Amino acid sequence: KDKNFTYIPDVNAIDYDKDASYIHICQNNTIFGTQYVEVPQVEGVPLVADMSSMILSKPVDVSRYGCIYFGVQKNVAPAGMAIAIVRDDLRRKVQRGVVATGAMSDPYNPLERKLGLTRHALELLSAYGFGVAVDTKSNLVSRDADVLAEIAAQMPALVKFSITTADPDLAARLEPGAPSPERRFAAMEQLAKAGVFTGLLLMPVLPGLTDNRENLSRLLRQTAEAGGRFCYCWPGLTMREGQREYFYQALDREFPGLREKYEKRYGTRYRCTVPGAAKLYAWMQEECSRLGLLSEMEAIIAVSRQGYDFGGLPGQASLFS
């Protein structure tokens, strides 16, 4: 961190707390182009490694680790899934919690309709008593209402629908591969009736396209009408290198002239908030309160977990203690 992650510490001279629950490393940092060639030498403390960017690229001595985990989308299988390899003595300490999916890629992508990998994962979570939090743009999640209801009977089941506009014509231009907003709201209603804690994930909010109050008000109202319990919003979008160019190509194609406004306002910034973001966010919180929708993530998580018994466990870190 002291040199912007441009070097790897000496693996034989890592300063660590011998009483730590675990030591975590990212084996291969694709953002800064650095990689652990040797496995760090740690004694008596489980080593946990994120190998999402390197798994299957070379042999790995799994006995050196307490836990190895990785997203499968780069080298193994369709996006939306993850695999963990856990040492046997640690595996026996597994404690119930809530497994999140959808932050990096949609677990209900088109292949899921045929392969059913996400449904099977939900069935396993239900069988072993785990909760789940799902982010998706697809109405296909309603297919699994029965399994999600089974999970909700014993642990939290939280489904966040990403919907950026209530206008079906605009949605078809912004998200040509996604189900219409109407179909997603219908899926939200189906899940709500099944007892699943569900609501709206309102991001990105696109400057000049979806940041007007008429659109946002419609989304909030439809969420409440569908039985949604919350709306979590961040008033802007993020743009990485590569992603930015792809997005701008789409703007040129669908909304000529808008790209120049984005470039002038945001340049190469990663976090790009809409004009008047603070006032817009405050207004949205007021609207959410008026409609009975939660709007702060801390409150959303807290309410989604009410009534469930986590066994008084302090957290996932105790897996390694």
Order of alpha helices (4+ residues) and beta strands (2+ residues): beta-beta-beta-beta-beta-beta-alpha-beta-alpha-alpha-beta-alpha-beta-alpha-alpha-beta-alpha-beta-beta-alpha-alpha-beta-alpha-alpha
